[in-house]
Amino acid sequence: MRPKTILITGASSGIGRALAFVYARDGISLSLVGRDRERLEDTAAAARARGAEVSIGQLDVRDRDTMAHWIIAEDTRRPFDLVIANAGITTGLAPGDLTENPSAVRTIVGVNLIGVLNTVEPLIAPMCARGAGQIAFVGSIAGLRGLPYAPSYCATKAAVHAYSESLRGRLEARGVRVSLIIPGFVKTPLNDSIDAMKPLEISGTDAAILIQRGLERGRAVIAFPRSLYLLARLARLLPARLMDKVMARFQVNVPETQERIR
Ligand SMILES: NC(=O)c1ccc[n+]([C@@H]2O[C@H](COP(=O)([O-])OP(=O)(O)OC[C@H]3O[C@@H](n4cnc5c(N)ncnc54)[C@H](OP(=O)(O)O)[C@@H]3O)[C@@H](O)[C@H]2O)c1
């Protein structure tokens, strides 16, 4: 499917911005969500320069009512073919830390999980009524297994994976496609903040091209790089304590998010 009207959250940076660029061309209408107006405007200007029609929603994905109101207004004006719930943050632990800051944990749940629900829920009924549309979730390879450096990040992504799979089983009979995107390391500001080995890291543009291709083919799961994804799945089959020991050997520092519960 080649979508013409697309909603992307987290379009002011990283993967979301790269997605806006790869989709932008004549005849495409983009609705872009983020909080930083200047960076959102930058993305919008570059997308318009490629011929796309762009509207921006300077919104916090945690704000359910405002999100629903804006998304429904956009969908009424021009029904969405594709929504990509991409906005996300990270938080985690430095070597030696035992637990994450409880406030940071609740914040990441708010953005990475509740924010995703706030993005897709308003569109489920309209898409089903039209018997058309595609919903894409950005998960993570970190959602395939808990990692000792980022407990709440892994938990939010695992939840997104499960939610996406559940929705797929429910909505596809109604003509709505559901895809789960599982990236490995992608060079973005989020990823740059993490101090770790980043095997097979790819650029935001390469990630966006892989995502676009996978979505056009209607893939249920779009995971890349393939080898890292398969390794992570294999790790799930190995004894849990053995994998704990392997994971503990890596030196990883994931800074605590600077976001706070509002
Ligand atoms: N980069 C990787 O290696 C990697 C790997 C696996 C999965 N992912 C996932 O990919 C997604 C995009 O990450 P990225 O690497 O592109 O990060 P990024 O460059 O930091 O971009 C994150 C985007 O999310 C938006 N965002 C964050 N909190 C928001 C909120 N409360 N309301 C609205 N927008 C919000 C940001 O907008 P503002 O700055 O304007 O608030 C920004 O546009 C995330 O879900 C992430 O977990 C990334």
The ligand as a Tripos MOL2 file, in Angstrom:
@<TRIPOS>MOLECULE
LIG
   48    52     1     0     0
SMALL
NO_CHARGES

@<TRIPOS>ATOM
      1 N1         17.4760    5.3920   17.8660 N.am      1 LIG1
      2 C1         17.4690    4.1110   18.1640 C.2       1 LIG1
      3 O1         18.5290    3.4700   18.2030 O.2       1 LIG1
      4 C2         16.1680    3.4110   18.4470 C.ar      1 LIG1
      5 C3         16.1790    2.0090   18.5210 C.ar      1 LIG1
      6 C4         14.9850    1.3410   18.7700 C.ar      1 LIG1
      7 C5         13.8200    2.0530   18.9150 C.ar      1 LIG1
      8 N2         13.8370    3.4110   18.8430 N.ar      1 LIG1
      9 C6         12.5630    4.1240   19.0200 C.3       1 LIG1
     10 O2         12.3720    4.9880   17.9240 O.3       1 LIG1
     11 C7         11.5210    6.0610   18.3340 C.3       1 LIG1
     12 C8         12.1420    7.3690   17.8870 C.3       1 LIG1
     13 O3         13.3600    7.5350   18.5780 O.3       1 LIG1
     14 P1         14.5820    8.3830   17.9960 P.3       1 LIG1
     15 O4         15.8000    7.5290   18.1710 O.co2     1 LIG1
     16 O5         14.2640    8.9350   16.6750 O.co2     1 LIG1
     17 O6         14.6590    9.5020   19.1300 O.3       1 LIG1
     18 P2         14.7760   11.1010   19.0650 P.3       1 LIG1
     19 O7         15.6710   11.5270   17.9700 O.co2     1 LIG1
     20 O8         15.0890   11.5190   20.4700 O.co2     1 LIG1
     21 O9         13.2810   11.5310   18.6960 O.3       1 LIG1
     22 C9         12.2460   11.3120   19.5890 C.3       1 LIG1
     23 C10        11.0260   12.0230   19.0690 C.3       1 LIG1
     24 O10         9.9470   11.7590   19.9800 O.3       1 LIG1
     25 C11         9.3420   12.9900   20.3160 C.3       1 LIG1
     26 N3          8.7980   12.9610   21.6730 N.ar      1 LIG1
     27 C12         9.3840   12.5560   22.8170 C.ar      1 LIG1
     28 N4          8.5630   12.7210   23.8560 N.ar      1 LIG1
     29 C13         7.4230   13.2610   23.3410 C.ar      1 LIG1
     30 C14         6.1980   13.6710   23.9160 C.ar      1 LIG1
     31 N5          5.9670   13.5620   25.2400 N.pl3     1 LIG1
     32 N6          5.2440   14.1800   23.1080 N.ar      1 LIG1
     33 C15         5.4580   14.3040   21.7710 C.ar      1 LIG1
     34 N7          6.5980   13.9290   21.1680 N.ar      1 LIG1
     35 C16         7.5760   13.4220   21.9680 C.ar      1 LIG1
     36 C17        10.4450   14.0180   20.2440 C.3       1 LIG1
     37 O11         9.8400   15.2810   20.0430 O.3       1 LIG1
     38 P3         10.3010   16.6270   20.8230 P.3       1 LIG1
     39 O12        11.7760   16.5540   20.9460 O.co2     1 LIG1
     40 O13         9.8060   17.7120   19.9320 O.co2     1 LIG1
     41 O14         9.5940   16.5470   22.1260 O.co2     1 LIG1
     42 C18        11.2000   13.5430   19.0180 C.3       1 LIG1
     43 O15        10.5960   14.0280   17.8470 O.3       1 LIG1
     44 C19        11.3510    5.9330   19.8480 C.3       1 LIG1
     45 O16        10.1190    5.3170   20.1430 O.3       1 LIG1
     46 C20        12.4960    5.0180   20.2370 C.3       1 LIG1
     47 O17        12.2410    4.3050   21.4240 O.3       1 LIG1
     48 C21        14.9700    4.1100   18.6040 C.ar      1 LIG1
@<TRIPOS>BOND
     1     1     2 1
     2     2     3 2
     3     2     4 1
     4     4     5 ar
     5     4    48 ar
     6     5     6 ar
     7     6     7 ar
     8     7     8 ar
     9     8     9 1
    10     8    48 ar
    11     9    10 1
    12     9    46 1
    13    10    11 1
    14    11    12 1
    15    11    44 1
    16    12    13 1
    17    13    14 1
    18    14    15 2
    19    14    16 1
    20    14    17 1
    21    17    18 1
    22    18    19 2
    23    18    20 1
    24    18    21 1
    25    21    22 1
    26    22    23 1
    27    23    24 1
    28    23    42 1
    29    24    25 1
    30    25    26 1
    31    25    36 1
    32    26    27 ar
    33    26    35 ar
    34    27    28 ar
    35    28    29 ar
    36    29    30 ar
    37    29    35 ar
    38    30    31 1
    39    30    32 ar
    40    32    33 ar
    41    33    34 ar
    42    34    35 ar
    43    36    37 1
    44    36    42 1
    45    37    38 1
    46    38    39 2
    47    38    40 1
    48    38    41 1
    49    42    43 1
    50    44    45 1
    51    44    46 1
    52    46    47 1
@<TRIPOS>SUBSTRUCTURE
     1 LIG1         1 GROUP 0 **** ****
